[in-house]
């Protein structure tokens, strides 16, 4: 009932509701569009029952809440990764590190400081800042004479 009417309308307008739209998964906007099409082209002799309509609204609400939960979890994971990286960078203070810079240089030196910029730690070696991702090895002791 619902899919057939929406699909027939979509085919006449040149839009496809057959599983995917524009190569992406169906989202809440697509769900509302389908619901609107269903209501607009429903059979006047046999209209959508209240229970069906309420069930579809509940599905929409569930979809929206799942999307919000997914966004929140992604943000929490990113924040956790940033905090973990900052903690690891702080543990490098005073330690000998080897850096492989994005430009391809190999640099050896002692981590003198740590900064947090653009939500990612930078390590200071020989007065210059390097991205945390450029660190390739860490050694105990701050100088070769130790």
C-alpha positions in Angstrom: 0.0 0.0 0.0 2.4 2.7 1.2 5.5 1.7 -0.9 3.5 1.1 -4.1 1.7 4.5 -4.0 4.9 6.4 -3.1 6.9 4.5 -5.7 4.4 5.0 -8.5 4.3 8.8 -7.7 8.1 8.9 -7.5 8.4 7.2 -10.9 6.1 9.6 -12.5 8.2 12.5 -11.1 11.5 10.9 -12.0 12.6 10.3 -8.4 13.5 6.9 -7.1 12.4 5.8 -3.6 13.5 2.2 -4.2 15.8 1.7 -1.2 18.3 4.5 -1.9 18.1 8.1 -2.9 21.1 9.7 -4.7 23.3 6.8 -3.6 22.8 7.6 0.1 20.7 5.7 2.7 17.3 6.9 3.4 17.3 9.6 6.1 14.6 11.4 8.1 13.9 13.9 5.3 13.3 11.1 2.9 11.0 9.4 5.5 9.0 12.6 5.8 8.8 13.0 2.1 7.5 9.4 1.7 5.0 10.0 4.5 3.8 13.1 2.8 3.4 11.4 -0.6 1.5 8.6 1.1 -0.9 11.0 2.7 -1.3 13.0 -0.5 -2.1 10.0 -2.7 -3.9 7.8 -0.3 -7.1 6.1 -1.5 -10.0 8.3 -0.3 -12.3 5.3 0.0 -9.8 3.4 2.2 -7.7 6.1 4.0 -4.7 5.3 6.2 -5.8 4.0 9.6 -4.8 6.0 12.7 -2.8 3.1 14.0 -0.7 2.9 10.8 -0.1 6.6 10.9 0.9 6.5 14.6 3.2 3.5 13.9 4.9 5.4 11.1 5.4 8.5 13.3 6.9 6.2 16.0 9.3 4.7 13.4 10.3 8.2 12.3 10.9 9.2 15.9 13.0 6.1 16.5 15.0 6.8 13.4 15.7 10.4 14.5 16.7 9.3 18.0 19.1 6.6 16.6 20.7 9.2 14.3 21.1 11.6 17.3 22.6 8.8 19.4 25.0 7.9 16.5 26.2 11.5 16.3 26.7 11.8 20.0 28.7 8.6 20.2 30.9 9.7 17.3 31.6 13.0 19.1 32.4 11.2 22.3 34.8 8.8 20.6 36.6 11.7 18.9 36.9 13.5 22.3 38.2 10.4 23.9 40.8 9.9 21.2 41.9 13.5 21.6 42.2 13.2 25.4 44.1 9.9 25.0 46.5 11.5 22.5 47.0 14.5 24.9 47.8 12.1 27.8 50.3 10.1 25.7 51.9 13.4 24.5 52.2 14.6 28.1 54.0 11.3 29.0 56.6 12.1 26.4 57.8 15.2 28.3 61.6 14.8 28.9 61.9 11.7 26.7 64.0 11.2 23.6 61.8 10.9 20.5 62.3 10.2 16.8 60.1 12.2 14.5 59.3 11.4 10.9 57.9 14.8 9.7 55.2 15.1 7.0 58.0 16.6 4.8 60.0 13.4 5.2 62.7 14.6 7.6 64.0 12.3 10.4 64.5 14.4 13.6 65.8 13.2 17.0 65.4 15.2 20.1 63.9 15.6 23.6 60.3 16.6 24.1 60.4 20.0 25.9 56.7 20.8 25.9 53.2 19.9 24.7 50.6 22.1 23.3 47.0 21.4 22.4 45.9 23.1 19.1 43.0 22.4 16.9 41.9 19.6 19.3 45.2 17.7 18.7 48.5 17.7 20.7 51.7 19.1 19.3 55.1 18.1 20.8 57.9 20.7 21.1 61.4 19.4 20.2 64.4 21.7 19.9 62.1 24.7 20.1 59.9 23.6 17.2 56.3 22.2 17.3 55.6 18.9 15.6 52.3 17.0 15.1 51.8 14.2 17.6 51.3 11.8 14.6 54.9 12.5 13.5 56.4 10.7 16.5 57.7 7.3 15.5 59.6 6.2 18.6 60.1 7.2 22.2 63.1 6.4 24.4 63.7 6.7 28.1 66.1 9.4 29.3 66.4 13.0 28.0 69.9 13.0 26.7 72.3 10.5 25.2 74.7 10.9 28.1 72.2 9.4 30.6 
